Amino acid sequence: MAALPDVSSPDSAFIETDIPARLDRLPWGRFHSLVVAALGITWILDGLEVTLAGSISGALKESPVLRFSNADVGLAAGAYVAGAVCGALLFGWLADRLGRKKLFFITLAVYLVATALTATAWNLWSFLLFRFLTGAGIGGEYTAINSTIQELIPARYRGWTDLVINGSFWVGAAIGAVASIILLDPAVFAPDHGWRLAFLIGAALGLVIFVMRFWIPESPRWLMTHGRADEAEKILANIDAGFVARGHVFDTAAVARIRLRPRRFTSLAEVAQTLFRTHTQRTLVGLTLMASQAFFYNAIFFTYALVLTDFYSIPSASVGWYILPFAVGNFLGPVFLGRLFDTLGRRTMIAATYALSGVLLVVTGYLFALGVLTATQQTAAWMVIFFFASAAASSAYLTVSETFPLEVRALAIAFFYAIGTGLGGIAGPVLFGALIDTGSRWSVFGGYVLGAVLMLIAAFVAGRYAVAAERKPLESVARPLAALD
């Protein structure tokens, strides 16, 4: 068989397929539930990892070996996010070339090794290096997983499913909060042992995901654009057979077909043209949504333990009790609001959740600055704010992963994640770590106001310019670069 071209050309052979339409006509079934479970458990693990890292801030300061300052804690959070940025770009590029499934295992291996090594850190620089590598693995996971969600889930369920899977991060956060209560109890573990065990446990639990990953096939959409239509057809035939075996009867009427000119990969020049010339407006929307939510989330969550310990005198071993309800609010938001993204629509819900998050943050931040809130009341306020902010943040990933052509989807997700997180996710924790170090509530409030303003700007941009992609096939939201008609 002749080699496929690097990019499409007039002389290339083409294929005609109904695979996208057949994927979208499927009812919700056991297959989709397995996909949600297999992908969601990754975010549960990520939530466990990040929450333990956030909860141990006090323990890292009290460690007789590390003795971190608040600025060091913020720097460690920044190193993790910087790794996630680099990992997203590298693995996003590879996911569009090698496929979604291969990258699942590569990125997971990077994460497992790096998080285990974090448990052995002996000084600030070793801790920063291992957190950077851990972030690289997780950044790669974001690109592969969000691509797969879009390409396997039927259009009418795509919004809710994407939000719930990304929101499952907070199930892990809740588990991590409970685990931190035990691991950071000085009566149970020595101050320098509990936080190390936390990272080792995260690495051990990650091994379970290897088994879960075998449930997920390669994306038929990715296969067909790479000239592997026969493989894509076999995968979809197996999926259809599972529905038939459970009594579903498919309509025999013909479904829409699409003509494609297969390619081995898409050049970076064409990726750049797609993002910055063909879909300039979508690119600006994606950058705005990603950067604002990254600053909002990373600045607040990565330093939440420091606020509790420094301003409310909560012992580091008890921080988990306050993160637990915070995590619950974050998970319930996508679960209860997710359906509305498929019914009321993307623009309405994205704008509403971003705006509510910003307004509520200003109000709560002002009360915090006045010193009128107890630690319990502060936690309740965060729970309400992040009920909406969690759905907003998840919708940013939904937006950038469904509004660009299939051939550049993983790299597009990586690009937006990298730029948005680089601007907001690295600067946020470092800035807030420094603000908390001042000991001034009003200085911290200034940081909250900045985060709120960014969310309000994003709300306006989404309401005005976001794509109304609800219940529409991916191929109609963003025409594949390989499409011939």
Secondary structure, DSSP 8 states (H G I E B T S, - for coil): -----SS--TTS--EEE-HHHHHHH--S-HHHHHHHHHHHHHHHHHHHHHHHHHHTHHHHHH-TTT---HHHHHHHHHHHHHHHHHHHHHHHHHHHHH-HHHHHHHHHHHHHHHHHHHTT--SHHHHHHHHHHHHHHHHHHHHHHHHHHHHHS-GGGHHHHHHHHHHTHHHHHHHHHHHHHHHT-TTTS-TTTHHHHHHHHHHHHHHHHHHHHTTS---HHHHHHTT-HHHHHHHHHHHHHHHHHTT-----S----EEE---S---HHHHHHIIIIITHHHHHHHHHHHHHHHHHHHHHHTTHHHHHHHHS---GGGHHHHHHHHHHHHHHHHHHHHHHHHHT-HHHHHHHHHHHHHHHHHHHHHHHHHT---HHHHHHHHHHHHHHHHHHHHHHHHHHHHSS-GGGHHHHHHHHHHHHHIIIIIHHHHHHHHHHHTT-HHHHHHHHHHHHHHHHHHHHHHHHH----TT--HHHHS--TTB--
